[in-house]
Amino acid sequence: MASVQGLSRHGRRARTPFLSAAFAPLVALSIGLAGLNAATAAETKLTAENRSALALTVYNQNLALVSEERRVTLPAGEALLAIEDVSDQLRAETVLLSGAGVRLLEQSFVTDLLTPQRLLEASLGKTVKVIRTHPQTGEDRLVDAEVLALGGGLVLRIDGRIETDGPGRIAYTEIPAGLRSEPALLARLAVDEAGEQRLRLNYLTSGLSWRADYVARLNESEDSLDLSALVTLSNHTRSDFTDAALRLVAGDVNQAASPVMPRQELQMMSKAPMDEGFAGPPVSVSDRYVYSLARTVTLARGETKQIPLMGAEGVAVLREYRFDSLVSANPGVEESGPVSAAIVLELTNTKDLGLGAPLPAGVVRIYGPGSTDGGQGSGDQPLFLGEGRIAHTPEGETARLRLGSAFDVTARAKRTAFERLSNRSYETAQSVTVMNAKTEAVEVLLVGNLPRGWSMLEESESHEQETANRLVWRLQVPPGGQTELTYRIRVSN
């Protein structure tokens, strides 16, 4: 019987001790053909070589629909298939296997994989071979050993003695039934006629996901930007997906329901500036958007790949300086600040402003022009200005990107009057002073969330009312100057 021997780096046979409780055993496999054939004689294996078509529909939520076709020649009657090269994170309850002239009798997903520990566990109470090497001559000798126990360490019976440690390696004459080197989907079929079959396999799997990553570069006047989007596609399964048709679904799905499937009556929704690598603009399907890649893609196990999704030039943006926490009717707040304004870029997703395409959720990284002083940091070297996350943004909606804080635009607020009218009502007055150290005038937004039962008694500037309790003041602040807002509010609960 053939066996595997350990060699030292100098080419001599190396002594390998049995497992102590802290270390796994070194396993030498010696597999007889008769034993292997006996374990698999009733199976017909389908590997990636049998695959004639493959498609991936990948969602944002660590979820993908795998659709493939495999060709196999089967005899009439009952056939047992072992479908290999499937995702190790396959969700067995979602498997759909079909074909013309075949009927599914039963199916199961086997994940009991071949490991040194599982070989020992499967050999518990059985006899295995131990390879012992003579320390002087280096000669190997095979002895029989019964596996008595594994918990807390390996216990063997050899020549009537109980041994827990010693030099040697374990050899197995066959792979125990049920153990496999990789996950497999087992399917028992009833086949009407012998011949080649085209089997269609669909299943959901975890471990595959995608996201959108955006890069935007502002122009010098900071009123427009060039936007490009990349798809970041990740494969955290142990499977390779080779030459797969790819679709990306933007939008969350309820994973207790059926996956989104394309329909004949799909409606093209936009003339979006899609990258030429995609088959066209996104398509609306069941309130989600589907992006289809024009070519096949190969995604190896553990691989993260980026694919251009879309690009647009001269997209109009509005730069805002914003304070969200200074306006208050809270009787306990007397003074706050100074605080810096938040820098917010507002992008409206319409064709006339340069976009008009559904934008998948993702992170937008903003770059601006470099300095123009002629030094080493001159204008063709962009500066990173910040990043913000956008939600799924359909055409016609507005996305706001918070990039950080402004150094030169600050504000402070203080309470100037307070009067308690009753246990349930009071009046309060406040002033907010906005300071602008820039060399050009800026517009500043003061946003306040007021309690229920408020009423405005007086104000130095008119407000806009976004919601029942949300007010916005737009203040013009001159260069190197300041602007003050004052208001008085009554609150009755």
KEFIDO-261300 format. One record per residue (C-alpha): residue number from 1; y, z, x. Coordinates in steps of 0.05 Angstrom, whole numbers, plus 5000, padded with zeros to 4 digits. Last residue first. Layout:
REM KEFIDO-261300
<r pos="NUM" y="Y" z="Z" x="X"/>
...
***
This chain:
REM KEFIDO-261300
<r pos="493" y="6449" z="5509" x="4040"/>
<r pos="492" y="6523" z="5493" x="4049"/>
<r pos="491" y="6549" z="5465" x="4114"/>
<r pos="490" y="6623" z="5447" x="4121"/>
<r pos="489" y="6644" z="5403" x="4179"/>
<r pos="488" y="6707" z="5395" x="4221"/>
<r pos="487" y="6716" z="5339" x="4272"/>
<r pos="486" y="6748" z="5324" x="4339"/>
<r pos="485" y="6734" z="5266" x="4386"/>
<r pos="484" y="6770" z="5262" x="4453"/>
<r pos="483" y="6776" z="5203" x="4499"/>
<r pos="482" y="6781" z="5204" x="4575"/>
<r pos="481" y="6810" z="5165" x="4632"/>
<r pos="480" y="6792" z="5130" x="4697"/>
<r pos="479" y="6780" z="5065" x="4659"/>
<r pos="478" y="6794" z="5074" x="4584"/>
<r pos="477" y="6743" z="5104" x="4536"/>
<r pos="476" y="6729" z="5069" x="4470"/>
<r pos="475" y="6690" z="5114" x="4424"/>
<r pos="474" y="6635" z="5094" x="4375"/>
<r pos="473" y="6615" z="5153" x="4331"/>
<r pos="472" y="6545" z="5157" x="4302"/>
<r pos="471" y="6519" z="5202" x="4247"/>
<r pos="470" y="6448" z="5223" x="4227"/>
<r pos="469" y="6437" z="5268" x="4166"/>
<r pos="468" y="6427" z="5218" x="4110"/>
<r pos="467" y="6412" z="5162" x="4157"/>
<r pos="466" y="6453" z="5115" x="4202"/>
<r pos="465" y="6521" z="5140" x="4179"/>
<r pos="464" y="6577" z="5109" x="4219"/>
<r pos="463" y="6635" z="5154" x="4238"/>
<r pos="462" y="6710" z="5148" x="4233"/>
<r pos="461" y="6751" z="5178" x="4290"/>
<r pos="460" y="6794" z="5240" x="4289"/>
<r pos="459" y="6751" z="5275" x="4238"/>
<r pos="458" y="6763" z="5318" x="4176"/>
<r pos="457" y="6723" z="5354" x="4122"/>
<r pos="456" y="6655" z="5321" x="4133"/>
<r pos="455" y="6601" z="5349" x="4087"/>
<r pos="454" y="6534" z="5380" x="4107"/>
<r pos="453" y="6480" z="5403" x="4059"/>
<r pos="452" y="6422" z="5386" x="4104"/>
<r pos="451" y="6433" z="5398" x="4178"/>
<r pos="450" y="6467" z="5348" x="4224"/>
<r pos="449" y="6437" z="5301" x="4275"/>
<r pos="448" y="6493" z="5274" x="4319"/>
<r pos="447" y="6501" z="5211" x="4361"/>
<r pos="446" y="6562" z="5198" x="4404"/>
<r pos="445" y="6562" z="5126" x="4427"/>
<r pos="444" y="6607" z="5107" x="4485"/>
<r pos="443" y="6644" z="5041" x="4495"/>
<r pos="442" y="6668" z="5031" x="4566"/>
<r pos="441" y="6733" z="5012" x="4600"/>
<r pos="440" y="6731" z="4987" x="4671"/>
<r pos="439" y="6742" z="5021" x="4739"/>
<r pos="438" y="6690" z="5075" x="4723"/>
<r pos="437" y="6707" z="5149" x="4722"/>
<r pos="436" y="6701" z="5153" x="4646"/>
<r pos="435" y="6706" z="5221" x="4613"/>
<r pos="434" y="6685" z="5237" x="4541"/>
<r pos="433" y="6713" z="5300" x="4508"/>
<r pos="432" y="6677" z="5327" x="4446"/>
<r pos="431" y="6715" z="5375" x="4401"/>
<r pos="430" y="6683" z="5419" x="4348"/>
<r pos="429" y="6700" z="5451" x="4282"/>
<r pos="428" y="6654" z="5494" x="4240"/>
<r pos="427" y="6653" z="5514" x="4167"/>
<r pos="426" y="6601" z="5560" x="4135"/>
<r pos="425" y="6553" z="5566" x="4077"/>
<r pos="424" y="6492" z="5605" x="4055"/>
<r pos="423" y="6510" z="5677" x="4067"/>
<r pos="422" y="6581" z="5660" x="4049"/>
<r pos="421" y="6643" z="5626" x="4078"/>
<r pos="420" y="6630" z="5641" x="4151"/>
<r pos="419" y="6686" z="5609" x="4191"/>
<r pos="418" y="6681" z="5575" x="4259"/>
<r pos="417" y="6734" z="5541" x="4302"/>
<r pos="416" y="6741" z="5504" x="4368"/>
<r pos="415" y="6668" z="5495" x="4387"/>
<r pos="414" y="6661" z="5460" x="4453"/>
<r pos="413" y="6633" z="5394" x="4478"/>
<r pos="412" y="6629" z="5361" x="4546"/>
<r pos="411" y="6622" z="5288" x="4567"/>
<r pos="410" y="6603" z="5245" x="4626"/>
<r pos="409" y="6607" z="5171" x="4646"/>
<r pos="408" y="6609" z="5159" x="4722"/>
<r pos="407" y="6538" z="5175" x="4743"/>
<r pos="406" y="6504" z="5144" x="4683"/>
<r pos="405" y="6435" z="5171" x="4666"/>
<r pos="404" y="6367" z="5137" x="4661"/>
<r pos="403" y="6341" z="5070" x="4637"/>
<r pos="402" y="6330" z="5082" x="4563"/>
<r pos="401" y="6305" z="5016" x="4534"/>
<r pos="400" y="6319" z="5000" x="4462"/>
<r pos="399" y="6281" z="4947" x="4423"/>
<r pos="398" y="6310" z="4913" x="4362"/>
<r pos="397" y="6270" z="4877" x="4308"/>
<r pos="396" y="6277" z="4805" x="4285"/>
<r pos="395" y="6211" z="4781" x="4314"/>
<r pos="394" y="6161" z="4837" x="4320"/>
<r pos="393" y="6167" z="4894" x="4371"/>
<r pos="392" y="6103" z="4931" x="4388"/>
<r pos="391" y="6133" z="4994" x="4420"/>
<r pos="390" y="6177" z="4990" x="4482"/>
<r pos="389" y="6172" z="5034" x="4543"/>
<r pos="388" y="6229" z="5043" x="4592"/>
<r pos="387" y="6241" z="5030" x="4666"/>
<r pos="386" y="6297" z="5041" x="4715"/>
<r pos="385" y="6350" z="5006" x="4755"/>
<r pos="384" y="6309" z="4976" x="4812"/>
<r pos="383" y="6359" z="4940" x="4856"/>
<r pos="382" y="6352" z="4866" x="4871"/>
<r pos="381" y="6362" z="4835" x="4941"/>
<r pos="380" y="6399" z="4770" x="4931"/>
<r pos="379" y="6465" z="4808" x="4924"/>
<r pos="378" y="6471" z="4841" x="4992"/>
<r pos="377" y="6438" z="4906" x="5014"/>
<r pos="376" y="6444" z="4888" x="5088"/>
<r pos="375" y="6519" z="4882" x="5081"/>
<r pos="374" y="6559" z="4827" x="5048"/>
<r pos="373" y="6592" z="4876" x="5000"/>
<r pos="372" y="6558" z="4844" x="4939"/>
<r pos="371" y="6509" z="4900" x="4924"/>
<r pos="370" y="6443" z="4882" x="4893"/>
<r pos="369" y="6435" z="4849" x="4824"/>
<r pos="368" y="6395" z="4889" x="4773"/>
<r pos="367" y="6321" z="4903" x="4762"/>
<r pos="366" y="6292" z="4931" x="4698"/>
<r pos="365" y="6219" z="4950" x="4689"/>
<r pos="364" y="6194" z="4943" x="4618"/>
<r pos="363" y="6132" z="4984" x="4600"/>
<r pos="362" y="6088" z="4960" x="4544"/>
<r pos="361" y="6079" z="4946" x="4470"/>
<r pos="360" y="6068" z="4873" x="4453"/>
<r pos="359" y="6131" z="4831" x="4440"/>
<r pos="358" y="6128" z="4783" x="4381"/>
<r pos="357" y="6170" z="4723" x="4400"/>
<r pos="356" y="6241" z="4704" x="4379"/>
<r pos="355" y="6272" z="4710" x="4448"/>
<r pos="354" y="6338" z="4682" x="4473"/>
<r pos="353" y="6391" z="4713" x="4428"/>
<r pos="352" y="6387" z="4656" x="4378"/>
<r pos="351" y="6312" z="4662" x="4375"/>
<r pos="350" y="6313" z="4736" x="4356"/>
<r pos="349" y="6284" z="4799" x="4387"/>
<r pos="348" y="6346" z="4843" x="4393"/>
<r pos="347" y="6350" z="4878" x="4461"/>
<r pos="346" y="6390" z="4942" x="4469"/>
<r pos="345" y="6395" z="4971" x="4539"/>
<r pos="344" y="6408" z="5046" x="4541"/>
<r pos="343" y="6441" z="5086" x="4596"/>
<r pos="342" y="6443" z="5160" x="4577"/>
<r pos="341" y="6510" z="5191" x="4587"/>
<r pos="340" y="6517" z="5248" x="4636"/>
<r pos="339" y="6527" z="5320" x="4614"/>
<r pos="338" y="6586" z="5367" x="4622"/>
<r pos="337" y="6563" z="5402" x="4583"/>
<r pos="336" y="6556" z="5450" x="4525"/>
<r pos="335" y="6600" z="5500" x="4489"/>
<r pos="334" y="6597" z="5547" x="4429"/>
<r pos="333" y="6528" z="5533" x="4400"/>
<r pos="332" y="6502" z="5588" x="4352"/>
<r pos="331" y="6534" z="5560" x="4289"/>
<r pos="330" y="6496" z="5494" x="4297"/>
<r pos="329" y="6538" z="5437" x="4271"/>
<r pos="328" y="6526" z="5395" x="4332"/>
<r pos="327" y="6550" z="5332" x="4367"/>
<r pos="326" y="6530" z="5339" x="4441"/>
<r pos="325" y="6456" z="5321" x="4437"/>
<r pos="324" y="6448" z="5246" x="4434"/>
<r pos="323" y="6501" z="5220" x="4482"/>
<r pos="322" y="6498" z="5144" x="4494"/>
<r pos="321" y="6527" z="5093" x="4540"/>
<r pos="320" y="6502" z="5026" x="4515"/>
<r pos="319" y="6488" z="4959" x="4548"/>
<r pos="318" y="6476" z="4902" x="4499"/>
<r pos="317" y="6426" z="4848" x="4517"/>
<r pos="316" y="6424" z="4772" x="4509"/>
<r pos="315" y="6361" z="4738" x="4537"/>
<r pos="314" y="6383" z="4687" x="4588"/>
<r pos="313" y="6314" z="4666" x="4610"/>
<r pos="312" y="6247" z="4677" x="4575"/>
<r pos="311" y="6177" z="4685" x="4601"/>
<r pos="310" y="6107" z="4694" x="4571"/>
<r pos="309" y="6037" z="4721" x="4585"/>
<r pos="308" y="6025" z="4714" x="4660"/>
<r pos="307" y="5955" z="4743" x="4677"/>
<r pos="306" y="5942" z="4807" x="4715"/>
<r pos="305" y="5872" z="4831" x="4734"/>
<r pos="304" y="5841" z="4900" x="4741"/>
<r pos="303" y="5769" z="4898" x="4765"/>
<r pos="302" y="5718" z="4955" x="4760"/>
<r pos="301" y="5663" z="4906" x="4740"/>
<r pos="300" y="5685" z="4835" x="4748"/>
<r pos="299" y="5730" z="4798" x="4700"/>
<r pos="298" y="5724" z="4723" x="4700"/>
<r pos="297" y="5772" z="4684" x="4656"/>
<r pos="296" y="5766" z="4621" x="4615"/>
<r pos="295" y="5825" z="4576" x="4603"/>
<r pos="294" y="5878" z="4570" x="4548"/>
<r pos="293" y="5882" z="4645" x="4537"/>
<r pos="292" y="5890" z="4665" x="4465"/>
<r pos="291" y="5941" z="4716" x="4441"/>
<r pos="290" y="5927" z="4750" x="4374"/>
<r pos="289" y="5981" z="4786" x="4335"/>
<r pos="288" y="5965" z="4838" x="4282"/>
<r pos="287" y="5980" z="4844" x="4208"/>
<r pos="286" y="5912" z="4814" x="4188"/>
<r pos="285" y="5918" z="4756" x="4237"/>
<r pos="284" y="5986" z="4731" x="4261"/>
<r pos="283" y="5979" z="4681" x="4318"/>
<r pos="282" y="6012" z="4688" x="4385"/>
<r pos="281" y="6045" z="4625" x="4412"/>
<r pos="280" y="6002" z="4573" x="4446"/>
<r pos="279" y="5938" z="4564" x="4486"/>
<r pos="278" y="5959" z="4612" x="4540"/>
<r pos="277" y="5962" z="4592" x="4614"/>
<r pos="276" y="6026" z="4553" x="4598"/>
<r pos="275" y="6063" z="4618" x="4593"/>
<r pos="274" y="6091" z="4629" x="4523"/>
<r pos="273" y="6164" z="4618" x="4506"/>
<r pos="272" y="6153" z="4634" x="4432"/>
<r pos="271" y="6156" z="4580" x="4379"/>
<r pos="270" y="6134" z="4632" x="4328"/>
<r pos="269" y="6088" z="4649" x="4270"/>
<r pos="268" y="6030" z="4600" x="4272"/>
<r pos="267" y="5989" z="4615" x="4210"/>
<r pos="266" y="5914" z="4627" x="4212"/>
<r pos="265" y="5877" z="4596" x="4154"/>
<r pos="264" y="5811" z="4586" x="4189"/>
<r pos="263" y="5803" z="4659" x="4204"/>
<r pos="262" y="5800" z="4700" x="4268"/>
<r pos="261" y="5763" z="4766" x="4266"/>
<r pos="260" y="5796" z="4835" x="4273"/>
<r pos="259" y="5744" z="4888" x="4284"/>
<r pos="258" y="5710" z="4923" x="4225"/>
<r pos="257" y="5734" z="4992" x="4207"/>
<r pos="256" y="5722" z="5062" x="4236"/>
<r pos="255" y="5760" z="5040" x="4297"/>
<r pos="254" y="5825" z="5035" x="4258"/>
<r pos="253" y="5861" z="4980" x="4296"/>
<r pos="252" y="5926" z="4985" x="4334"/>
<r pos="251" y="5968" z="4924" x="4347"/>
<r pos="250" y="5968" z="4868" x="4398"/>
<r pos="249" y="5900" z="4833" x="4402"/>
<r pos="248" y="5883" z="4794" x="4465"/>
<r pos="247" y="5836" z="4735" x="4464"/>
<r pos="246" y="5796" z="4711" x="4524"/>
<r pos="245" y="5742" z="4658" x="4532"/>
<r pos="244" y="5696" z="4685" x="4585"/>
<r pos="243" y="5677" z="4650" x="4650"/>
<r pos="242" y="5641" z="4711" x="4678"/>
<r pos="241" y="5642" z="4781" x="4648"/>
<r pos="240" y="5613" z="4829" x="4700"/>
<r pos="239" y="5585" z="4895" x="4675"/>
<r pos="238" y="5592" z="4967" x="4700"/>
<r pos="237" y="5649" z="4980" x="4651"/>
<r pos="236" y="5720" z="4998" x="4670"/>
<r pos="235" y="5747" z="4927" x="4662"/>
<r pos="234" y="5822" z="4925" x="4660"/>
<r pos="233" y="5870" z="4869" x="4638"/>
<r pos="232" y="5944" z="4874" x="4655"/>
<r pos="231" y="5979" z="4819" x="4616"/>
<r pos="230" y="6045" z="4800" x="4649"/>
<r pos="229" y="6112" z="4790" x="4615"/>
<r pos="228" y="6174" z="4758" x="4642"/>
<r pos="227" y="6246" z="4770" x="4621"/>
<r pos="226" y="6310" z="4741" x="4650"/>
<r pos="225" y="6369" z="4783" x="4630"/>
<r pos="224" y="6435" z="4780" x="4593"/>
<r pos="223" y="6500" z="4821" x="4587"/>
<r pos="222" y="6496" z="4856" x="4654"/>
<r pos="221" y="6555" z="4817" x="4683"/>
<r pos="220" y="6516" z="4806" x="4747"/>
<r pos="219" y="6453" z="4783" x="4710"/>
<r pos="218" y="6398" z="4832" x="4694"/>
<r pos="217" y="6327" z="4821" x="4718"/>
<r pos="216" y="6269" z="4840" x="4672"/>
<r pos="215" y="6196" z="4853" x="4690"/>
<r pos="214" y="6148" z="4869" x="4633"/>
<r pos="213" y="6078" z="4898" x="4633"/>
<r pos="212" y="6034" z="4886" x="4572"/>
<r pos="211" y="5970" z="4925" x="4564"/>
<r pos="210" y="5896" z="4909" x="4563"/>
<r pos="209" y="5831" z="4944" x="4551"/>
<r pos="208" y="5757" z="4942" x="4567"/>
<r pos="207" y="5716" z="5006" x="4578"/>
<r pos="206" y="5692" z="5015" x="4506"/>
<r pos="205" y="5647" z="4964" x="4475"/>
<r pos="204" y="5639" z="4929" x="4408"/>
<r pos="203" y="5581" z="4881" x="4397"/>
<r pos="202" y="5565" z="4809" x="4381"/>
<r pos="201" y="5503" z="4770" x="4401"/>
<r pos="200" y="5486" z="4700" x="4378"/>
<r pos="199" y="5416" z="4674" x="4395"/>
<r pos="198" y="5404" z="4601" x="4407"/>
<r pos="197" y="5328" z="4592" x="4405"/>
<r pos="196" y="5284" z="4544" x="4444"/>
<r pos="195" y="5215" z="4534" x="4416"/>
<r pos="194" y="5162" z="4567" x="4373"/>
<r pos="193" y="5175" z="4569" x="4298"/>
<r pos="192" y="5190" z="4626" x="4249"/>
<r pos="191" y="5206" z="4681" x="4299"/>
<r pos="190" y="5203" z="4755" x="4277"/>
<r pos="189" y="5245" z="4793" x="4327"/>
<r pos="188" y="5241" z="4859" x="4364"/>
<r pos="187" y="5306" z="4874" x="4402"/>
<r pos="186" y="5317" z="4916" x="4463"/>
<r pos="185" y="5388" z="4919" x="4490"/>
<r pos="184" y="5387" z="4936" x="4563"/>
<r pos="183" y="5423" z="4984" x="4610"/>
<r pos="182" y="5408" z="4975" x="4684"/>
<r pos="181" y="5351" z="4992" x="4733"/>
<r pos="180" y="5306" z="5011" x="4676"/>
<r pos="179" y="5262" z="5071" x="4659"/>
<r pos="178" y="5222" z="5069" x="4595"/>
<r pos="177" y="5153" z="5068" x="4627"/>
<r pos="176" y="5150" z="5099" x="4696"/>
<r pos="175" y="5164" z="5050" x="4753"/>
<r pos="174" y="5101" z="5040" x="4793"/>
<r pos="173" y="5065" z="5063" x="4856"/>
<r pos="172" y="5116" z="5116" x="4874"/>
<r pos="171" y="5131" z="5141" x="4943"/>
<r pos="170" y="5160" z="5209" x="4961"/>
<r pos="169" y="5186" z="5224" x="5030"/>
<r pos="168" y="5166" z="5274" x="5083"/>
<r pos="167" y="5182" z="5336" x="5121"/>
<r pos="166" y="5175" z="5402" x="5083"/>
<r pos="165" y="5201" z="5443" x="5025"/>
<r pos="164" y="5174" z="5475" x="4962"/>
<r pos="163" y="5100" z="5472" x="4976"/>
<r pos="162" y="5043" z="5502" x="4935"/>
<r pos="161" y="4977" z="5492" x="4970"/>
<r pos="160" y="4913" z="5461" x="4943"/>
<r pos="159" y="4918" z="5400" x="4988"/>
<r pos="158" y="4990" z="5388" x="4964"/>
<r pos="157" y="5018" z="5421" x="4901"/>
<r pos="156" y="5092" z="5406" x="4896"/>
<r pos="155" y="5155" z="5445" x="4875"/>
<r pos="154" y="5224" z="5410" x="4878"/>
<r pos="153" y="5285" z="5454" x="4869"/>
<r pos="152" y="5322" z="5497" x="4818"/>
<r pos="151" y="5287" z="5463" x="4760"/>
<r pos="150" y="5240" z="5409" x="4786"/>
<r pos="149" y="5169" z="5436" x="4776"/>
<r pos="148" y="5096" z="5420" x="4788"/>
<r pos="147" y="5095" z="5349" x="4817"/>
<r pos="146" y="5025" z="5339" x="4843"/>
<r pos="145" y="5019" z="5312" x="4914"/>
<r pos="144" y="4971" z="5262" x="4945"/>
<r pos="143" y="4978" z="5249" x="5019"/>
<r pos="142" y="4998" z="5186" x="5058"/>
<r pos="141" y="5004" z="5190" x="5133"/>
<r pos="140" y="5057" z="5158" x="5177"/>
<r pos="139" y="5051" z="5158" x="5253"/>
<r pos="138" y="5113" z="5179" x="5292"/>
<r pos="137" y="5068" z="5203" x="5348"/>
<r pos="136" y="5102" z="5269" x="5362"/>
<r pos="135" y="5132" z="5291" x="5295"/>
<r pos="134" y="5076" z="5260" x="5254"/>
<r pos="133" y="5109" z="5228" x="5193"/>
<r pos="132" y="5089" z="5248" x="5123"/>
<r pos="131" y="5093" z="5199" x="5064"/>
<r pos="130" y="5080" z="5236" x="4999"/>
<r pos="129" y="5045" z="5198" x="4942"/>
<r pos="128" y="5053" z="5220" x="4870"/>
<r pos="127" y="5008" z="5257" x="4822"/>
<r pos="126" y="5032" z="5275" x="4752"/>
<r pos="125" y="5056" z="5339" x="4719"/>
<r pos="124" y="5128" z="5317" x="4725"/>
<r pos="123" y="5130" z="5244" x="4746"/>
<r pos="122" y="5182" z="5223" x="4695"/>
<r pos="121" y="5228" z="5279" x="4719"/>
<r pos="120" y="5217" z="5256" x="4791"/>
<r pos="119" y="5235" z="5184" x="4775"/>
<r pos="118" y="5294" z="5209" x="4734"/>
<r pos="117" y="5321" z="5247" x="4794"/>
<r pos="116" y="5315" z="5188" x="4841"/>
<r pos="115" y="5351" z="5143" x="4791"/>
<r pos="114" y="5327" z="5087" x="4744"/>
<r pos="113" y="5367" z="5086" x="4681"/>
<r pos="112" y="5354" z="5114" x="4612"/>
<r pos="111" y="5408" z="5073" x="4577"/>
<r pos="110" y="5365" z="5035" x="4527"/>
<r pos="109" y="5400" z="5006" x="4466"/>
<r pos="108" y="5353" z="4996" x="4407"/>
<r pos="107" y="5335" z="4940" x="4359"/>
<r pos="106" y="5288" z="4931" x="4301"/>
<r pos="105" y="5257" z="4876" x="4258"/>
<r pos="104" y="5311" z="4823" x="4267"/>
<r pos="103" y="5294" z="4756" x="4235"/>
<r pos="102" y="5293" z="4690" x="4270"/>
<r pos="101" y="5296" z="4619" x="4244"/>
<r pos="100" y="5369" z="4607" x="4261"/>
<r pos="99" y="5398" z="4664" x="4303"/>
<r pos="98" y="5427" z="4733" x="4297"/>
<r pos="97" y="5442" z="4796" x="4336"/>
<r pos="96" y="5498" z="4842" x="4311"/>
<r pos="95" y="5509" z="4906" x="4351"/>
<r pos="94" y="5561" z="4955" x="4324"/>
<r pos="93" y="5516" z="5017" x="4320"/>
<r pos="92" y="5497" z="5009" x="4393"/>
<r pos="91" y="5567" z="5018" x="4419"/>
<r pos="90" y="5563" z="4984" x="4487"/>
<r pos="89" y="5590" z="5026" x="4544"/>
<r pos="88" y="5538" z="4999" x="4594"/>
<r pos="87" y="5563" z="4930" x="4576"/>
<r pos="86" y="5508" z="4877" x="4571"/>
<r pos="85" y="5475" z="4843" x="4630"/>
<r pos="84" y="5405" z="4853" x="4601"/>
<r pos="83" y="5375" z="4833" x="4535"/>
<r pos="82" y="5302" z="4856" x="4534"/>
<r pos="81" y="5270" z="4816" x="4479"/>
<r pos="80" y="5206" z="4831" x="4441"/>
<r pos="79" y="5176" z="4774" x="4402"/>
<r pos="78" y="5135" z="4772" x="4338"/>
<r pos="77" y="5109" z="4706" x="4311"/>
<r pos="76" y="5124" z="4638" x="4340"/>
<r pos="75" y="5134" z="4635" x="4415"/>
<r pos="74" y="5204" z="4642" x="4444"/>
<r pos="73" y="5246" z="4598" x="4490"/>
<r pos="72" y="5314" z="4630" x="4505"/>
<r pos="71" y="5387" z="4610" x="4499"/>
<r pos="70" y="5442" z="4662" x="4498"/>
<r pos="69" y="5507" z="4661" x="4458"/>
<r pos="68" y="5562" z="4711" x="4467"/>
<r pos="67" y="5614" z="4753" x="4430"/>
<r pos="66" y="5640" z="4817" x="4461"/>
<r pos="65" y="5692" z="4855" x="4419"/>
<r pos="64" y="5734" z="4901" x="4461"/>
<r pos="63" y="5761" z="4972" x="4459"/>
<r pos="62" y="5801" z="5017" x="4504"/>
<r pos="61" y="5857" z="5018" x="4452"/>
<r pos="60" y="5900" z="4958" x="4468"/>
<r pos="59" y="5848" z="4909" x="4442"/>
<r pos="58" y="5806" z="4856" x="4478"/>
<r pos="57" y="5770" z="4799" x="4444"/>
<r pos="56" y="5722" z="4772" x="4497"/>
<r pos="55" y="5683" z="4707" x="4491"/>
<r pos="54" y="5619" z="4684" x="4525"/>
<r pos="53" y="5578" z="4620" x="4517"/>
<r pos="52" y="5512" z="4593" x="4546"/>
<r pos="51" y="5483" z="4659" x="4571"/>
<r pos="50" y="5411" z="4654" x="4595"/>
<r pos="49" y="5433" z="4665" x="4668"/>
<r pos="48" y="5468" z="4729" x="4646"/>
<r pos="47" y="5399" z="4758" x="4634"/>
<r pos="46" y="5349" z="4752" x="4576"/>
<r pos="45" y="5282" z="4783" x="4591"/>
<r pos="44" y="5221" z="4769" x="4548"/>
<r pos="43" y="5181" z="4832" x="4540"/>
<r pos="42" y="5107" z="4842" x="4525"/>
<r pos="41" y="5086" z="4840" x="4599"/>
<r pos="40" y="5140" z="4889" x="4620"/>
<r pos="39" y="5104" z="4954" x="4638"/>
<r pos="38" y="5038" z="4922" x="4656"/>
<r pos="37" y="5075" z="4872" x="4700"/>
<r pos="36" y="5106" z="4928" x="4739"/>
<r pos="35" y="5041" z="4965" x="4749"/>
<r pos="34" y="5003" z="4903" x="4771"/>
<r pos="33" y="5059" z="4883" x="4818"/>
<r pos="32" y="5054" z="4948" x="4855"/>
<r pos="31" y="5120" z="4983" x="4868"/>
<r pos="30" y="5130" z="5025" x="4930"/>
<r pos="29" y="5195" z="5060" x="4922"/>
<r pos="28" y="5219" z="5109" x="4976"/>
<r pos="27" y="5260" z="5166" x="4948"/>
<r pos="26" y="5304" z="5211" x="4990"/>
<r pos="25" y="5306" z="5275" x="4950"/>
<r pos="24" y="5371" z="5303" x="4920"/>
<r pos="23" y="5404" z="5361" x="4957"/>
<r pos="22" y="5425" z="5432" x="4939"/>
<r pos="21" y="5358" z="5460" x="4915"/>
<r pos="20" y="5324" z="5435" x="4978"/>
<r pos="19" y="5295" z="5366" x="4975"/>
<r pos="18" y="5241" z="5346" x="5024"/>
<r pos="17" y="5261" z="5334" x="5095"/>
<r pos="16" y="5270" z="5264" x="5124"/>
<r pos="15" y="5244" z="5254" x="5195"/>
<r pos="14" y="5270" z="5189" x="5226"/>
<r pos="13" y="5227" z="5135" x="5254"/>
<r pos="12" y="5259" z="5107" x="5316"/>
<r pos="11" y="5308" z="5048" x="5313"/>
<r pos="10" y="5366" z="5082" x="5349"/>
<r pos="9" y="5405" z="5090" x="5283"/>
<r pos="8" y="5346" z="5130" x="5257"/>
<r pos="7" y="5295" z="5095" x="5213"/>
<r pos="6" y="5268" z="5119" x="5145"/>
<r pos="5" y="5203" z="5087" x="5124"/>
<r pos="4" y="5190" z="5047" x="5060"/>
<r pos="3" y="5119" z="5037" x="5037"/>
<r pos="2" y="5068" z="4981" x="5027"/>
<r pos="1" y="5000" z="5000" x="5000"/>
***
